[in-house]
Amino acid sequence: MDSLTQLALGASVSLAVMGRRTAAWKAALWGGVAGTLPDLDAFIDHGDAILNMVRHRAESHSLLYLALASGPMAWLVARLHAETPLWRRWWLALAMALVTHSLLDLMTVYGTQVWQPFTDEAYGVGSVFIIDPAYTLPLLLGVALALWRANAQGHRWNRCALVLSTLYLGWGMAAQAWASRMAQASLQAQGIAAERVLVTAAPLTTGLWRVVAMGPEHYHEGFYALMDGNRPIRFTAHPRGQALLAQQAHHPQVQRMARFSDGFFSLRQDGQGLWLTDLRMGQEPNYSFQFNIGPPLAEGETAPVATLRRMRIDLARGLHWLGRRLLGQDIPPPDATNP
């Protein structure tokens, strides 16, 4: 999730655990710090754009490492505020703020390596977008009320906001399950053979879902709004570059992307070289992670450093389409094509 959301979650969790045992501003401050710390790994440059992507949300998001780090951090905070008798409570508060960061990231589609160091497998549910005001705003409001009225009522409002935001995550998973059911039905009705299907929340909402179905030669993209009811999903087909993928199966960057994206990726070639695209984040033809990996690679050759090119939909046009699509209007997304 975005940094503001993680800060708000950490502050809210810390306030709920500490209660009135310490000043509300202290609990919110250190909870917010703990909620933000794991994402500092984004500033580490691994020397390659694809490595930067797959190494984000790795060790810094390990549930084990975060739990271990919470003890020393709690001891330092308790000593700083002369609250040593409360260090165990601080430990619980900061452990919860750190761990919930990773658990919330797990709900997005990016991929979070929560079981480091036992495995570097990245997990992602995809039931909430990385920015979702319906989740973030209650947390911000609850923290603000707890700071404004640092009494039992203020803390009660914060706890209510935390419960409400957690219930929203549950709603997202239920809506995702329904959208997945509709996606499978639409694919079957249209005779589209899919090796794997991804259903993930569209930007800013859980009322609209993006579907990507990987076929033998093409991937198919469609959108389902809860307001669509039982209307079948309209899919557009795009080449996944299967022949090129077969030729470059030995390429280390292709192998790395195949594993990290769970197979939801494509490869194409133009005059600038090979372009590797993670199909999970963004929408056709604008994706958050498109990488130039150089010319075709022969076996035994060293792969060049990958470079990143981000493609974004024009914000005004994107929001206009999103609003209409949420209401159930079956209109194509901006820049959509059907090769």
HELIX and SHEET records of a PDB file:
HELIX    1   1 SER A    3  MET A   18  1                                  16    
HELIX    2   2 ALA A   24  THR A   36  1                                  13    
HELIX    3   3 LEU A   37  PHE A   43  5                                   7    
HELIX    4   4 ALA A   49  ARG A   55  1                                   7    
HELIX    5   5 GLU A   59  HIS A   61  5                                   3    
HELIX    6   6 LEU A   63  LEU A   80  1                                  18    
HELIX    7   7 THR A   84  LEU A   86  5                                   3    
HELIX    8   8 TRP A   87  LEU A  106  1                                  20    
HELIX    9   9 PRO A  133  TRP A  148  1                                  16    
HELIX   10  10 ALA A  152  ALA A  189  1                                  38    
HELIX   11  11 LEU A  226  ASP A  228  5                                   3    
HELIX   12  12 GLN A  242  GLN A  247  1                                   6    
HELIX   13  13 PRO A  252  PHE A  260  1                                   9    
HELIX   14  14 LEU A  315  LEU A  326  1                                  12    
SHEET    1   A 4 ARG A 196  ALA A 201  0                                        
SHEET    2   A 4 LEU A 208  MET A 214 -1                                        
SHEET    3   A 4 HIS A 218  ALA A 225 -1                                        
SHEET    4   A 4 THR A 236  PRO A 239 -1                                        
SHEET    1   B 4 PHE A 265  ASP A 270  0                                        
SHEET    2   B 4 GLY A 273  ASP A 278 -1                                        
SHEET    3   B 4 GLN A 290  ASN A 292 -1                                        
SHEET    4   B 4 THR A 307  ARG A 309 -1                                        
SHEET    1   C 2 GLY A 282  GLN A 283  0                                        
SHEET    2   C 2 ASN A 286  TYR A 287 -1                                        
END                                                                             
